[in-house]
């Protein structure tokens, strides 16, 4: 039996609640395959489209006077954790019942500590929310103090910092739930970013990369394996080129070499490889696996996927 943290990619979720509820029914099956093998499974996930949708919906409602104020970004993150967690609980729970497996699935709304001195706070890079024309973007920036930048020629968007996770505040609760036999959904969307000031925690407008948050959680709960699920079966170098090479394994040294060569796209495969390397190096005997959702069980058996071991 292994303790596994699974980081779900956006392709495992949906862009609307109806689409997502349908999609997670299929997402649940390979997750329950791993549970059926006797593994302790903890699930993390992204929330990019979902938190953007909530943030935009609340901002639009506030602008129209339908609600009294805009919704702060940490609260939008908490909302996304709740509704994505509900969908995963529902789908995984139904699949467990279908297989006559008596297990509870629970979502922990999770705060993740970041360092207020993280360099990311002076260089916001993560686009969120709607696109605006230049004049509207300048007006929003002046009124609300948001950093607005042009995004790929499609208009101007708000950008927020993407600091590295330092600690998971609810880690002991997560550990207790795992030990009691629960399947736990946690650090959703990378967690709600909080900073500590004068002994108190305060939410801060930022987005933590879900792969780094999953890695940090995996270390803190002493997991054996970090599985990062994405749209491809294996990691590749020379991706989308005639001489593409699919990798069955990587050492941290090989990964660093490929990173320096610019083989992995920022915001896509790069953070996945970086998080996988961090976890593999964090303690002897730990390994990371990057593969696609539908190949998770086969990859656990060594039949596919990219394994990173120190």
N, C-alpha and C positions, 0 to 999 in steps of 0.2 A: 504493500500500500504506500502510495506517495501523496504528499501534500502539494497540490498544484494550484498556482494562480494562473487563471486564463484571462488574457486581455483581448476582448472582442473588438474587432475593427468595425468601422462604419457600415461595411457591407453586410454585417450580421443584423443591423437594425434598419429602420426605415425613415423616410423623410416626413411622413405624416403619421398620426396615431393609428389610423386604419391600416395603412401599409405595414407599419411596424408590428402591429398585433398579429398580422398574418405571417410576416417574415420570421418573427421569433419562434413561431411554432416549429419551423424547420431548424432554426438555430439551436433549439432545445435538444434535439435528437443526438448530435455528436457530443454535447455536454453530458447528457445522461449516459451515453455510452461509457464515458470516462468514469462517471460515478458508479456505474454498474460493475466496473472492473475492480471496485473497492477503494478507489482514490478519494481523498478529501479534496473537494473542489471549491475554490473561491473564484468569483467572477468579477472582473472589472470591465469597464466599457467606456467608449467615447461618448460625446454628446454635442458635437459640433453643430449639425443641422438643428437639433432639438433646442439647445440653449439659444441659438440665434432666432429661432421661430418664437420662443417665449419672450425674449427680449424685444423683438420687433413688434409682437402683438401688444405687449404692455405699453411700449413707447407710442405706438399708433393710437391706442385707446386713450392714453393720457393727452396726446396732442388734440384729439377730438373732444376732449372733455368728458369722456365716458367713465373714466376713473380719475381719482383725485391727484395721483402722482405717478411718475415713471417707476418701474421696478428696478431696484439696484441689482447690479450684475451678480453678486454672490447669491442673492435670493433666487434669481433666474436659474443659477446652477443647481440650487437645492430643489427647485421645482422639477428640473429635468432629471435629477437623480430619482426623485419620487416616482415620476410616471414611467421612466424607462425601467426602473426597478420593479414596479408593479407588473409591467408586461413580461419581464423575464421570470418573475415569481410565478405568474399565471401559466406561462408556457412550460417552464421546467416542472412546475408542480403537476400540471396535467400529464406530462410525459412520464413522470415518476409513478403517478396513479395508474396510467395505462400499463406500465410494466410491473404493477403490483409491488412497488418499492415504497416503504414507509419512511419518508424523509420530509422534513420541513425545509422550505426555502424562505429566506428572510433577507430583506434589504436594509442596510445600515446607511442612513444619510451621514456622509463622512466629511469631516473637516480635515484639511491637509495643511500643515504648517509650512509656511515659506518664510524666507529671510527678507525683511523689509529693505535690507541693503543689497539684495540681489541686483546685479547689473541690469537684469531684464526690466526693472522698474523705470530705468532712465532711457530705455529703448523699446517701447511697445511695438510688437510685431504681429500679434495675432488678430486677424480681421474678424469682426463679429457684426451681426445685424445687417441692416438694409444698405442698399446703394443710394447715394444722393448726388445731385449735381453740385458743382463747386460752390455756388452761392448758398445753397441750403446747408452744405457741410460747414462752411465758414460760420454761418449763423448758429448752428448747433454747437460748434467748438467754442464760440464766444459765450453762449448762454450756459453751457454745461461743463465747460473745461475739458471736453473730450479731445483726444488726439485723432484727427481725421486724415487719412491718406488715400491717394488714388490707388485703386486695386485693379491691375491688369486691364486698364483702359475701359472698365465697365462702370466707372463712377467712383465716388469717394465713400469710404466706409470708416467706421470707428475701429481703431486698433487698441488692444489691451496688452499688458505685459504677459509673458509666459515664463514665470520663475520656476526654478527647480524645487521639487518637494524635499522637505527636511524631515518631517515626521507625520505620522497618521495619528490624529488625536484619539480616535476611537479604537486603536489597535487591540487593546485588552478585551474590549467587548467583542470584537471580531474573533479573537482567539477563543474566547469562552464559547461563542456560538459554534465554532468549528469543532471544538472538543465535545460539545453536546450532540454532535452528529448533524448539525444543520448545513445546508448548502447556502453560502453567503454571497450576496451581491454587494459590492462595496467600492469605494473610491471612484464612483461613477463620474465620468467626464473629467477624470483626474482629481476629483475631490473639490470641495468648496475651499478656495484659498483663504487662509487666515494668517494674520501676523500677531505676534505677542507683544503687547505694550503694557508695562507696569503690572505684569502678572495676569493680564486679561487678554482674551482672544478677540480679534476684530476681523470681520470679513473684508476682503480687499478685491477691487475689480481686476481680475486676472483670469487666465486660463492655464491650468497645469497640463502639460502633455500627459495623456493617459498611459502611454507606455512607460514613462519615467515614474509616474505615480504607482503603477502596477509593480514595477521593479522595487520601489521603496517598500511597498506593502509586503511583497514576497520576502524581502530580507527581514522585516520586522516580525513577521509571524513564523519565521524559520521554515519557509517552504523548501521543498526539494527541487522543484522545477517551475520555471516561468514559461508559459506557452503564449506566444503572441500570434494571434490569428489575423490573417490579412487576406487580400484577394488572390494571392499567388501561392502555389504549392511549395515553392522553394525560393530562397534568396538567389538573385542572379547578379553577375557582373557583365558589363557590356549589354545591359538590358535594352531590348528593342533594336539590337544591332545584329548583323549577320553572324558575328562570332560570339553570340550570347553564350554564357557558361552558367549552368545551374549548379548550385553548391549544395552538397549533402551535409557538409560539416565545415566549420570554421573555428580556428583558434582566435583568441583575442588579438594576437599579433597580426594574423592574416586580415582580420576585420579592420584593424587600424590602418593597415596598408591600403586596403580598398577605400576606406574613408578618405585618406589623404589624396587618393587618385580621383576623388569625386564620383565614385561609383553609385552612391546611394542618394536619392533625391531628398533634400531638406523638406520636412513636413510630411514625408511619405515613408520611405524605407529607412532613411537615416536614423530617426529617433528609435525605431524598432531595433536596429542593429546595435545602437549605442546602449540601449536599456538591456538587451540580451547579454552584451559583453559585461556590463556592470554586474549583473546578477551572477553570471558564471564565475566572475573573479571574486565575488564577495565571500565565498567560503569553499573549502575543498568539498567535492562531491556534488556541488550544485551544477545544474545545466539549464540552458535555455533552448527553446525550440520555436522556430518561426515556420508557420505553414498556413494552409487555408483551412477554413472551418470544416469543410466536408472531409478533409484528410486527417483530422486531428487524431483519431484512434489509430489509423494506419501509421501516422508519424510517431506516435507513442511506442509503437511496435518496431520502430526502426526501418519501416518500409519506404518512407518518403520524408519530406521536410528538411530543414537546415538546422542541425544541432550545433550549439556553441558550447564548448567546454574549455576550461582553462588548462 
